[in-house]
Amino acid sequence: MNTKATKTANRNLDLGIRLAVGAQLAAASVAKAADDRGDSGQGVLEYAGVLLLVAAIVVGMIKLNISGLIKPIIQGAINDVKAA
């Protein structure tokens, strides 16, 4: 392996290790902060998370025009039930 490739590989490995260690330290810091705080405010955070998830689903459905795709399927099922 030439020296330029070796230096690049070593630099990439070093960067990967630094990122992994940084992520571990950040996760440990967040875990410690949450542990210090206890369960205070946990319900609000969970509620906000659910609201964000629902909002993301609604926006996705609007952007993908899901209602235009689902409407004929539902209408067909209703017609089948009426015909039976």
Secondary structure, DSSP 8 states (H G I E B T S, - for coil): --HHHHHHHHHHHHHHHHHHHHHHHHHHHHHHHHHHHTTTTHHHHHHHHHHHHHHHHHHHHHHTTHHHHHHHHHHHHHHHHHH-
